[in-house]
């Protein structure tokens, strides 16, 4: 079953799928995270972005291990930008998680290079 990138991200943020007030903001943050992932070497050549809830994770055509990690990365980056934690130690913990995912996603490219 295909899973919408926007809808699944909204679910992680605690926003009902039918509540569209913040969609433009969330889409902007998702696309930012996907652009960063593309620069790290993960995703289709030329980048990937979404416009609405019709784009699915499966549209990325990535191996399961990369897709799973990319989903978590996009969720973290979007959450960090859209609804950052209020406590300093939580900000630092989330920032460290994002950095680790960036490093791990970059390793996919490093391993695949000839």
C-alpha positions as a Markdown table, in Angstrom:
| # | Residue | x | y | z |
|---|---|---|---|---|
| 1 | Unk | 0.0 | 0.0 | 0.0 |
| 2 | Unk | 1.4 | 3.4 | -1.0 |
| 3 | Unk | 2.0 | 5.8 | 1.8 |
| 4 | Unk | 1.7 | 9.6 | 1.2 |
| 5 | Unk | 4.8 | 11.5 | 2.3 |
| 6 | Unk | 2.7 | 14.5 | 3.4 |
| 7 | Unk | 0.1 | 12.5 | 5.2 |
| 8 | Unk | 2.6 | 10.3 | 7.1 |
| 9 | Unk | 4.6 | 13.3 | 8.1 |
| 10 | Unk | 1.5 | 15.1 | 9.4 |
| 11 | Unk | 0.7 | 12.0 | 11.4 |
| 12 | Unk | 4.1 | 12.1 | 13.1 |
| 13 | Unk | 3.6 | 15.8 | 13.8 |
| 14 | Unk | 0.2 | 15.0 | 15.4 |
| 15 | Unk | -1.8 | 16.7 | 12.7 |
| 16 | Unk | -4.9 | 15.1 | 11.3 |
| 17 | Unk | -4.7 | 14.3 | 7.6 |
| 18 | Unk | -7.8 | 16.3 | 6.8 |
| 19 | Unk | -6.5 | 19.4 | 8.5 |
| 20 | Unk | -4.8 | 21.3 | 5.7 |
| 21 | Unk | -4.0 | 24.7 | 7.3 |
| 22 | Unk | -0.3 | 23.9 | 7.7 |
| 23 | Unk | 0.2 | 21.9 | 4.5 |
| 24 | Unk | 2.2 | 24.5 | 2.7 |
| 25 | Unk | 4.6 | 24.9 | 5.7 |
| 26 | Unk | 5.0 | 21.2 | 6.1 |
| 27 | Unk | 5.5 | 20.6 | 2.4 |
| 28 | Unk | 8.2 | 23.3 | 2.4 |
| 29 | Unk | 10.1 | 21.6 | 5.3 |
| 30 | Unk | 9.7 | 18.1 | 3.7 |
| 31 | Unk | 11.1 | 19.4 | 0.4 |
| 32 | Unk | 14.0 | 21.0 | 2.3 |
| 33 | Unk | 14.8 | 17.7 | 3.9 |
| 34 | Unk | 14.5 | 15.8 | 0.6 |
| 35 | Unk | 16.8 | 18.4 | -1.0 |
| 36 | Unk | 19.4 | 17.8 | 1.7 |
| 37 | Unk | 19.1 | 14.1 | 1.3 |
| 38 | Unk | 19.6 | 14.5 | -2.5 |
| 39 | Unk | 22.8 | 16.5 | -1.8 |
| 40 | Unk | 23.9 | 13.6 | 0.5 |
| 41 | Unk | 23.5 | 11.3 | -2.5 |
| 42 | Unk | 20.2 | 9.6 | -1.5 |
| 43 | Unk | 17.2 | 9.7 | -3.9 |
| 44 | Unk | 16.7 | 10.2 | -7.6 |
| 45 | Unk | 19.3 | 12.0 | -9.7 |
| 46 | Unk | 18.1 | 15.6 | -10.0 |
| 47 | Unk | 16.3 | 15.6 | -6.7 |
| 48 | Unk | 12.8 | 14.9 | -5.6 |
| 49 | Unk | 10.0 | 17.1 | -4.2 |
| 50 | Unk | 6.4 | 16.9 | -3.3 |
| 51 | Unk | 3.5 | 19.3 | -4.1 |
| 52 | Unk | 0.6 | 17.6 | -2.2 |
| 53 | Unk | -0.5 | 14.4 | -0.5 |
| 54 | Unk | -0.5 | 12.4 | -3.8 |
| 55 | Unk | 3.3 | 11.8 | -3.7 |
| 56 | Unk | 4.2 | 8.6 | -1.9 |
| 57 | Unk | 7.4 | 7.2 | -0.4 |
| 58 | Unk | 7.3 | 4.5 | -2.9 |
| 59 | Unk | 7.7 | 7.1 | -5.7 |
| 60 | Unk | 11.3 | 7.6 | -4.5 |
| 61 | Unk | 12.1 | 4.0 | -5.7 |
| 62 | Unk | 14.7 | 3.4 | -3.1 |
| 63 | Unk | 15.8 | 0.1 | -1.5 |
| 64 | Unk | 14.0 | -0.6 | 1.7 |
| 65 | Unk | 17.0 | 0.1 | 4.0 |
| 66 | Unk | 17.5 | 3.6 | 2.5 |
| 67 | Unk | 13.8 | 4.4 | 2.4 |
| 68 | Unk | 13.3 | 3.5 | 6.0 |
| 69 | Unk | 16.2 | 5.7 | 7.0 |
| 70 | Unk | 15.2 | 8.5 | 4.7 |
| 71 | Unk | 11.6 | 8.5 | 6.1 |
| 72 | Unk | 13.0 | 8.9 | 9.7 |
| 73 | Unk | 15.3 | 11.7 | 8.5 |
| 74 | Unk | 12.6 | 13.6 | 6.8 |
| 75 | Unk | 10.3 | 13.2 | 9.9 |
| 76 | Unk | 13.1 | 14.5 | 12.2 |
| 77 | Unk | 14.0 | 17.4 | 9.9 |
| 78 | Unk | 10.4 | 18.4 | 9.4 |
| 79 | Unk | 9.6 | 18.2 | 13.1 |
| 80 | Unk | 12.8 | 20.2 | 14.0 |
| 81 | Unk | 11.8 | 23.0 | 11.6 |
| 82 | Unk | 8.1 | 23.0 | 12.0 |
| 83 | Unk | 7.7 | 22.2 | 15.7 |
| 84 | Unk | 11.0 | 22.3 | 17.5 |
| 85 | Unk | 11.3 | 21.1 | 21.1 |
| 86 | Unk | 11.2 | 23.8 | 23.8 |
| 87 | Unk | 13.8 | 22.3 | 26.1 |
| 88 | Unk | 17.5 | 22.8 | 25.2 |
| 89 | Unk | 18.5 | 19.3 | 25.9 |
| 90 | Unk | 15.8 | 18.0 | 23.6 |
| 91 | Unk | 16.9 | 20.4 | 20.8 |
| 92 | Unk | 20.4 | 19.1 | 21.2 |
| 93 | Unk | 19.3 | 15.4 | 21.2 |
| 94 | Unk | 17.2 | 15.9 | 18.0 |
| 95 | Unk | 20.0 | 17.8 | 16.3 |
| 96 | Unk | 22.4 | 15.0 | 17.1 |
| 97 | Unk | 19.9 | 12.4 | 15.7 |
| 98 | Unk | 19.6 | 14.5 | 12.5 |
| 99 | Unk | 23.4 | 14.7 | 12.2 |
| 100 | Unk | 23.7 | 10.9 | 12.6 |
| 101 | Unk | 21.1 | 10.2 | 10.0 |
| 102 | Unk | 22.8 | 12.6 | 7.6 |
| 103 | Unk | 26.1 | 10.7 | 8.2 |
| 104 | Unk | 24.4 | 7.3 | 7.7 |
| 105 | Unk | 22.5 | 8.4 | 4.6 |
| 106 | Unk | 25.8 | 9.7 | 3.1 |
| 107 | Unk | 27.4 | 6.3 | 3.8 |
| 108 | Unk | 24.9 | 4.8 | 1.3 |
| 109 | Unk | 26.5 | 7.0 | -1.4 |
| 110 | Unk | 30.0 | 6.2 | -0.2 |
| 111 | Unk | 29.4 | 2.5 | -0.4 |
| 112 | Unk | 27.8 | 2.7 | -3.8 |
| 113 | Unk | 30.6 | 4.7 | -5.4 |
| 114 | Unk | 33.0 | 2.6 | -7.6 |
